[in-house]
Structures are given as C-alpha cells and as structure tokens.
C-alpha cells in the first residue's frame, strides 16, 4: 500500500489552475465590460484588493464567486477556467453544492480542494460509503482532525495500520499516540521506515514506548533518530542500561545523545569513553558532564601521566574545578614555561598563580609574568612586590 508521501509527493504537488492565466482572463473580461476593479468588487460584494489579487495571479476566486463572475461577464465556467476535468468538478459543486468523489480521480479532487468550502466537503463525504485510501489521503489536508482520527481508527481496527503513516500529519497527537502504543504492544509494525515517519507526530510518552521497544529489539543504535523526541528520563535510562550491559556505543551516536541525556548518564558515558579511548574523548562531552565527574577524569589523566592535548585542555578549562586547573597549569608550566599558562590564568586560583610568579621572579624572569598579574587580585603579595623591586634595582 502506498504511503501519503508516495501518493502526494512534494515534488509533484498538483497546481490547481494557472492563477496568472485566470487572472489575465478576469482582467481582460473586466476591461471589455469597461469596469473598474472597484465596480467589479462592488458587484461581487468583496474588496477591490481581492479583485486586484486575482488579476495579478496572487489568488483565485472561490467557487461561489466563479459563478457570479461567469454571469457578470456572460461567459461559461469553461471559458473562464478552461475546459478541463478540474473545471467540470468545479461546475458540479456550483450546481449541486457538493461533488461525487467516487466519480473523480484523486488528483482532480486534490486540485480543486483549496476552492471547496468545508460544508461542501462535508456534504460530499456523507454520500460516500467506500472512499479509497488514495482519495482519503488527497482529502486529508482539508478534513478536520476529528474526521481524520475517525478514519485512522477504522483503518487501524481493520488491520490497515500502514495507513497511519499517511494520515499522521493530520491526526491528533493523542489518538495517533494511542494507536502506535497499541501496535507496539501487539508486536506489530516494527519496520523502521514505518515508525521513523510517525515520530514527529507522537507525544513524548508514545515516543518513549517506541524507544524502549526498538532498543530491546535492535540495541542502542536505534536511539539515534529517537533521541530528540524522547523524554530525558527514558533516554537516560536506556543509555545507562546500555553502559551497564557493556553494549558497544558508537561514538557518533554518543554525540547525538549527549544533549538529550541527564547529567548522570552523560557522566557514565564520559567514564566509559575515557576508559576505552583516553582523555581525548572528553572533548565533546565536557559541556554536558558534571564538574565533579569531569574533574575526576582529568585528575586521573594527570596522575597517570597521560599526554593531554593542549587544545583539549583549553576546551575543558571552563568545566573543571579550580584544583584540577591548578594542577594542569603547574604541570604545563613545568614542561613548557610560563607563556603557556597565560590562558589558564582566568580559571586558576590566585595562590597557584602567585606560586608561578614567585618562581619566575626568583629566576629573574619577572618580565614574563606580566600576563598573570591581572589575575592575582586586588594587590600583589608582599613577596612578589619585594622581588620585583629587587629586580628593578639590579637593572
């Protein structure tokens, strides 16, 4: 069975009528009658702006006005719109105030529906007992939500659950979600293409149920497309379950998941990835981890003498606690010199900065410490001041 997207594809949306051609026709006929736009508007009981929009091809007269226009211009509807099957359908509505849906193809109905009033569509639906799903999908954008829900329920209970995909954009989230949960409970419709098309139209509870079902059947990889729509609680529980059961979690999947997880789950992911790949894996996780967990991992890397890339360190700085930053800074200072520590200064303790400054001045390198001085606080320590004075006296 075709889905809504297969039947009514965006790339081949049917153009109802060429509004510019009809607009030019109305303009020509009005001029032949030597009428102004305002005079024509008065005869039709509308604003002259509406007539102007028609003539520019920006909009179309509704069906009731087509009949009036044909009388004013003394022409047939066919002459106004062109002799097409869509024109014949329009003529039928003008004459009977409804249309026999079964006597027209879905493309014709789709083409004229923007001109049909809701009451006319309601009357037309009353006379039809067995409307094809293809026709219903063409009508769906013009039916009210309750009617779509009713059609969907009938399709579901008759076993035609695949039609939910086509009707989903027009159904109420409540009814669609209930039907999806029922389908999941009956182990029906586990095809990925089916559920992926429904996700944006479901409520959070239904997406959570879907996520749990798909996770149990296919594993953590299935959370990729569901993550943005699941509740933080449900997604975090599944992620924690995957970690506790030592499931392989793809690094690209982790990048997708972390913005939607609670801090505890991100911390657990961070620990897992750190143990497997080392400190480099903390780069993308840092903004979402707790300061405590991230700082512990950074401390572990320091204590185990792991080589930590300087770009990674810069990424981590805003998310680490001060003690860890001090240790990282001192380690970098000892290996690379004071110049490399300047970027750490805004995140370091004054005590650690003073220690580095003292060492540099003691070594006679007082000029190198100028970039650190603004972060020492309201005033320099007495020992630093004495050292700087001594250095100036020597010079």
Steps between C-alpha positions, in 0.01 A plus 500: 500500500632844409573750771393863500845608382489255210154608389535873549867584461614856569691507172184445299244704689211553261446858392129559531471747214745747350404802709690741277315383189164524677598839645577635152169359377307680776688822427423476125131425561469790750656742250267380223212588731667839561494439875744609768630254757293685759179466294559127452575463871173678589300264277663201671475642853874483560792745531669640190829362645359148453432572133849647467650185651309283251617703203863490616476121536559514876176322589193330354130583534318244712238282336203722586668802339581302184129458440437871551791594273366282220163678523655849514725429200231295322726201443507137615720361778686303231586823318627654822702209632566294191336176389664255741386219729569732795265759349228236467543414869472867591185530286349203686556669836349825373190318380449253787701650787689171530701256291476125439848402612482150357447640147829692501861397539701607805713743301195693381360514853833612639518775239163655579496449878651841588190654337249277678330620818504268806120467490514392136761238583292377794196459274710317243638260764149409622414340165812285484515164674821348368755771435836363389800567721665683212203737487500540878866591496427766238217635716690477830640857504146636464319282755472593864709315757206307649410359159860396433518334842180311421638380163829398663322302772298313240814423299684384812224270621464352153869409504609768253743654749743598225265787412586675826817625333303691238240635741740588785562866406126570520407293807489610862817409688287332768322254269806426290710434809242261644487302177877477475528376859234237424692391192817472706323298769384254238855469360371638173667738256860491611622619160737797541360695205155482654581634845759757389233681301265512800742626768452877445123465546501292821483618859804444721351200681441316172851581375641366828305176451626478145857568613488227764356250252753580229790499748406153625472368147788676323727637774632848578562591134125540460499798737665724240184628333284480812717704739365848415142386561538283811477619859834560670409244766418216259795564271740521793372170644557320170847651467589394854371150424722483190802612706432254785460215253823596321327563171716647227392863457609667180685829547273677250199378696647645819527842334131474411390387846688728740288818456189301597635302798501585869834579662531159666472318166747736332744447787467123457561534126798723568656245736438217251653690209794621710585146607479376144655784302677722753467870580460608136141372506401758762506778242134481391366379834645773725215756465244238606688323784494597865802699619571231757508207254697688236752623755553146635578373151738788437671430833532134408663598171745725687585236764556238231719738302277487195595737223215752481477704184519874567197571282304247706614670820372835371164337426478349849603808702153660541358171629769389751531585868776737605725238665524298179566810292781599740660157463470506120644852489797419723569184300495698177710777657771255597507337157450801272562820694292789631383619156283189462322565830359844414179351356445304822520809722128599491409156638786453751514581868692812603721283718613284205564806284706663777708183532589509129570874514728453801698230321542712190615804694740290702645385170524860385225467240271768641412640155336170401248517782322819389215303339427329833496806725138610422374173648674522836228714650473847646869523580824315454634298792776662701751235392428566132532875548834456677628274220397748230666789691821301531494421130459866409786596734727244333411638160 
